[in-house]
Structures are given as structure tokens and as C-alpha cells.
């Protein structure tokens, strides 16, 4: 699958009727992204799992040089897919992790820790 800046920009404007336009089909996602959960998963799957279940902070995307999209634009592109009810959670996790791997060279984040006050 090839992803472009135009796809990222178009994807930022999707609504609930077409939020999965750019989510890769299950058959097109490499097996390494289909490992569910954070144990034994690659960093892309681990990030999506942390983002979905806990929230993340201190997020830093290392965007491949062929992309001019910003971190915020990429998050806006991925967010509708993550919030969608039209795909199984495992499919969304694998698809978003795969898309991240196509757009980024690396990623750093901290898992959000709620205040226990």
C-alpha cells in the first residue's frame, strides 16, 4: 500500500459515513501488525494499543522525509479510523499500526497516567 500527503489531507475531513476509506483491508495488512495487544507486538501496534486504551502524552512522530504532513495532521487522519464502529477492533489496530509504519520512521510516547488524587 502506498500512502500520500493528499490521502492524509483528505482523510482529515472524513465523517462517520466514510471513516474507513483509508484503512487497509485485512488481507493487505502484513502479519507482523496482526499481533493484538502490547506484549510481543511491534512498536506500531503497541502505540495504537496505548493510545486507544490509556491515552498518550509526550508524543513525537519522526515523519519520513517524503511526507510534508505534520504530526497533528497525521493524528487527525488516523483518529476517525480509531473511533469507527464499522471495523473490528483488531482490524483497526493492525491497520492503523501498518499506516503508521508507512508514514513514520519512529515514534516516541509516554502512556498517560491518570492522577490518583
LINPE-V424214 format. One line per field, one symbol per residue. phi: phi as a letter, one per 20 degrees, with the letter a starting at -180 (. if undefined). psi: psi as a letter, one per 20 degrees, with the letter a starting at -180 (. if undefined). burial: 1 if it has 16 or more other C-alpha atoms within 10 Angstrom, else 0. A space follows every 10 residues. Layout:
# LINPE-V424214
phi = ???
psi = ???
burial = ???
This chain:
# LINPE-V424214
phi = .ddcgfffff ffdfdfebfd gdfffgfeeg gfeeeeneem efffffggff ffedncblec edegffddfe gffffffegf ffefdecfgf ffgfffffgg feedeabcac ffdffde
psi = ppqrhggggg hijqaihkij gjpqqghipq hiijoprhpj rrhggggggg gghhqqrlpo pnpqhipiqr gghgghghgh ghiqjiqqgh gggggggggg hhhqhrqqrp ppoqpl.
burial = 0000100100 1101000011 0111000010 0011111000 1111111111 1000110000 1010000010 0011011111 1101000000 1111111111 1011000000 0000000
